[in-house]
């Protein structure tokens, strides 16, 4: 395409940050890549100028009433921008650390999946696994008529089930409502008869609504009787055909009569762990529960109580610690200057786990007789506070870091969140087993699979399942007709996620566990699925963290945005992305004050021929990075990591030589971060700093004692305070 055929965005005299009066023209409905050295002004042009002005114009276009609820955006330092369309930025930054956010909720795939289960899911009894079905009154009537003329049937409504106690109130109410007969444990009796009205053992009581014989013209009477029975029996009717068989139970609800289980109506919110109707009641839809880690309460066993064996009592020399130690001495007679490990086991147990009711009378110095001195142990205090915080937390919940916190606040038996977090560990919820959903939602299946099982499949396997599902639903034409539009949308959105190299993740994967590059590709796939037209997308190095073998898939996905009628501006350093652009802008020549200029622009082949471009020589291999360093040979000392099993690691063992630069590489999702960050780094922090954060499962790590410090330099944002400077 020639520049100008499809229109263009013209930037005139942009001076944002280090930009030196930059003017340029960007083609619409094409892929534009801005490249150049780090700090040369790429993001200042793409995000702080183009995107910022697009957002500002969008807000200004809203009504005054709507604008009052939005922050007023400053105008970027630019003379003029013509032809600008509404802008969406997909940046490399972590989303909110909400523990409820998953890949499924972020990509919106879960919305369609919940709707699919609500419309064509097959409910089962959570206890027996038998299929449950709800019937309309017309279907119940037809089931009786289908048995043929001459069929005798007694229509009953359940009143009491597994009841033990006084029956008289229920019987009196039935008489007052005009019923003549009832049945108690299978025996029919007249309600007018005097009868024992107290059940010493569990009984079943049903009221006889009607007794009839199927014949011509009976439909109207049968319909009235069925509707009355459903109304009286809370949606359930018993049909006894008086042939010696157990009565047929039919309900307009999803009821398991044998086990007394009733499922709610199938709605999308039942399958959402962000909804009270679907969330596991034990963990409120988080999939994990916080528990007090008793092994974290005691710090250094070589210290005494006065020296700080229990760091939760406050800083050394603080009033809080002195009060706590004094209480222990008065209540338990413990020696505050003896190392913790040398205290009697019963004393240590009492300090940690003593309850109010367990306080014993003992002689206190200065008293003439023993008196009762109450002492509440450390663990019960923490558990009380945890229960209080859990009760007060809203459904969304929050998490707090368990690393590197101090003990500045006094411990008075009611620790604040930061203090309490030091002694908490997260364990999988035993009720939902980490699926986050209540058992009623997990008892609904499609193709033999629950929604939790589907969310735990890698996306590549999940896509194959949806492609085979129409064949499984072929026997139910109505369900198939409902499912097909949803399956098309699910396959399309999963295809977008696979196209950006995310075939290995699952819908249940927590968003907080995704890397910045993975998150950006999820947002990219979500935008492709939104099918917007006429939008300016500004991307921040979407190839970051992506293995080179997946670059082609990523560029194909970005091209999909262009083909839908959008303009894409991408800040990139990757060679494949630069050469795959429709239009290329090369900025430089240096960083900061040495940058902020456009050195070359045009089609990639034109920029490669430009003598002023600082990127072209490296793209054409006329220049290469200097390789003058001398590689060292591995020595005898190393870190030995044995049996790492965190996340997807399959019992990995490796040797990392000391004194060298070691690089861990591999395709996206292969376990690099799980091995180094979740296992080696976390283990080192615990060994060197006594950090209380979670450590990836492994058999052990040898060689950490050769170090006295570990430093992590990761992609976490810094400088969030407006007072923060470089």
C-alpha positions, 0 to 999 in steps of 0.5 A, a space after each residue: 500500500 502507498 502511504 496516503 491511500 488509506 489516510 494517515 495520522 500526522 504528528 507535527 512538532 511533538 516535544 513530549 519528554 526528550 522529543 525534539 520537535 518530531 514531525 511524522 506521518 503514520 499510515 492508517 490501517 497498516 502496521 507501523 513499528 517504531 524502533 531505535 536505542 533504549 531511551 531514544 523517545 519511542 515510547 514518548 512518541 507512541 504512548 505519551 503523545 499518540 495514545 495520550 492525545 487519543 485518550 484525551 480527545 475521547 474523554 473530551 468528547 463525552 458529556 459534561 456529566 460523564 466527564 465529572 467522574 473521570 480524571 482530566 487528562 493533560 494535553 501532550 506537548 505537541 503542536 498538532 495531531 491530525 487524523 487521530 482515531 480512538 486509541 487503545 494501549 496494550 502495555 507491558 505492565 502487570 494488571 491489578 494483583 487481584 487473586 480472582 483474576 484468571 486467564 479465563 476472566 481476563 480473556 473473556 473466554 470464561 463468559 462464553 464457557 459459563 453460558 455454554 454450561 448454563 444452556 446445554 450442561 447436564 446436571 448430575 447428583 453431587 452424591 450419586 452422580 446420577 443425571 438430574 432432570 427438571 420437568 414442566 407440569 405439562 411433561 409430568 401430565 404427559 408422562 402419566 397419560 403415556 402409560 395408557 388408559 386404565 392406569 391407576 395413579 395416586 398423586 402425592 405431595 411430600 410434606 415432611 422428609 426424614 422428620 422426627 418429632 411432633 406431627 400434629 402441626 403438619 397434620 392440622 394444617 393439612 386438615 385446614 387446607 381441605 385434604 382428606 388423606 395422607 401417607 406416613 411411611 407408605 401407609 395411607 390414612 384418613 386425616 380425620 382419624 385419631 392417630 399417634 402424632 409424635 414420631 420417635 424415629 425419622 418418618 416420611 409424610 406425604 399428602 394425597 392430592 388425588 387418586 384417579 384412573 387414566 381415561 378420556 377427558 382426564 387431562 384437565 383434572 390431572 393437570 390441576 392435581 399435578 399443579 396443586 401437588 407441585 405447589 404443596 410439595 415445593 416443586 416435587 410430586 410423587 406418582 404412585 402407580 399402585 403396582 408395588 413399585 417405588 413411587 416415581 419422583 418428578 420435580 420442576 427443580 433439579 432434585 436428587 430425591 434419594 440424597 435430599 440434594 437440590 440444584 439451583 436453576 442453571 444460570 451463568 452465575 452458578 459457574 462463576 467463582 466471582 458470584 456468591 451463587 457459584 463461589 465455593 462457600 469455604 474459600 469464597 471462590 479463591 481456591 485457597 485458604 489462609 492458615 497459621 503456619 505454626 513453624 513460622 511463629 518461632 524465629 530463632 530457637 537459639 534466642 530467649 524470650 527476652 531476646 526475641 525468640 518470638 519476633 511477633 512480640 515486637 522489636 528488641 527493647 520495645 514496651 510490647 515485648 516487655 509486656 508480653 514476656 512479663 505476662 508469660 512469666 506471671 502466667 506460666 512461670 517461664 524463665 525469660 532468659 533461657 533459649 527457646 529450645 531449652 525451655 520445657 516442652 510443656 512450657 513451649 506448647 503452652 506459650 504457643 497454643 494455650 487457650 483461655 479455658 486452659 489457664 491453670 491456677 498457679 502460685 504467683 510471686 507475692 501472693 499468699 495463695 494460688 490464683 487463676 492467671 489467664 494466658 492466651 497462646 500466640 497461635 490462638 491469638 493469630 487464629 482469632 485475628 485471622 477469623 475476624 479478618 476473614 469475616 470482615 473481608 469482602 468477596 473480592 478479597 486481597 492478598 498481602 506479601 509475606 516477604 521482607 516485612 518488619 515488626 514496627 507495630 506493637 503486638 497486642 493480640 490483634 495484629 494488623 494485616 501486615 503482621 498477620 501475613 508473616 505467619 500465614 500460608 496458603 493451602 488448597 481449599 479442601 472443599 473445592 480442591 482449588 476449583 473455586 466453585 461450589 459442588 452444585 456447579 461442579 456436578 454439571 457436565 458437558 461431554 462428560 467434563 465439568 467446567 473445572 476440568 475444562 478450565 484446567 486443560 491446556 488451551 490446545 487440548 481445550 480447543 480440540 475438545 470443543 471441536 469434537 463436542 458437536 459430535 457428542 451433542 448430535 443426539 440432542 438437536 436442541 442442545 446442539 443448535 444452542 451450543 453451535 454459536 457459542 462453540 464458534 465464539 469459543 473456538 475463535 477466541 481460543 484460536 487467538 490465544 493460541 496464535 500469540 503462543 499461549 497454547 500451554 496455559 490454562 483458563 484457570 491460571 491466575 493472572 498474577 502468575 503470568 509474565 508481563 509478556 504473556 499478559 500483553 499477549 492475552 490482552 492482544 488476543 482479547 482485543 482481536 476477539 473484540 472485533 473493533 474497527 477504526 481503532 489505533 492500537 499502540 503496543 509495547 514490545 509484544 515479543 518480550 518474553 516470547 521465544 523466536 519460534 513463536 514470532 511468526 504467530 504473534 505477527 499473524 495475530 497483530 496482522 489480524 487487527 490490521 485486516 479488521 480495519 485498525 491501525 497498529 503502532 508498535 514499539 519493538 526491538 525484535 528483528 522479525 517484527 521490524 522487518 515485518 512492518 508496513 512502515 518503519 520509524 527509526 529514532 535515535 541516535 542515542 538515549 535521553 538528550 542524545 535521542 528524540 529525533 527521527 533518523 529514518 522513516 518509510 518502508 522497511 527496505 527504504 530504511 535499510 538503505 538509509 545512511 542515517 539509520 542507526 538500526 539498519 546496520 545491525 539489521 543488515 549485519 554490517 555491524 555486530 555486537 562486540 564479542 571481546 569478552 573472555 569466557 571462563 571455564 566452570 570451576 569445581 564449586 556449584 549450586 546443586 538443585 535437586 528434584 524441582 517440581 514447582 508448577 510444570 517442572 518435572 523433577 528437574 535437577 541441575 548444576 549451576 557453576 559459580 563465578 560465571 554468567 549462566 543463562 536459562 532459556 527455552 520456549 515460553 512456558 517451559 519452566 524457566 521462571 519456575 526453576 529460577 524465581 519460584 524455586 532457587 530465588 525463594 529457597 535462597 531468600 529463606 536460607 539467607 534472610 529467613 524469609 517466610 515466602 512460599 518456596 517451589 517444591 524441590 528435594 533440596 538445594 546445595 551450595 547456598 551456604 557459599 553466599 551471603 546475599 541474593 539480589 533479584 532484579 526482575 520486571 516488577 514496577 518501581 517508582 510508584 510514588 510521585 516523589 520517586 526519582 531515578 
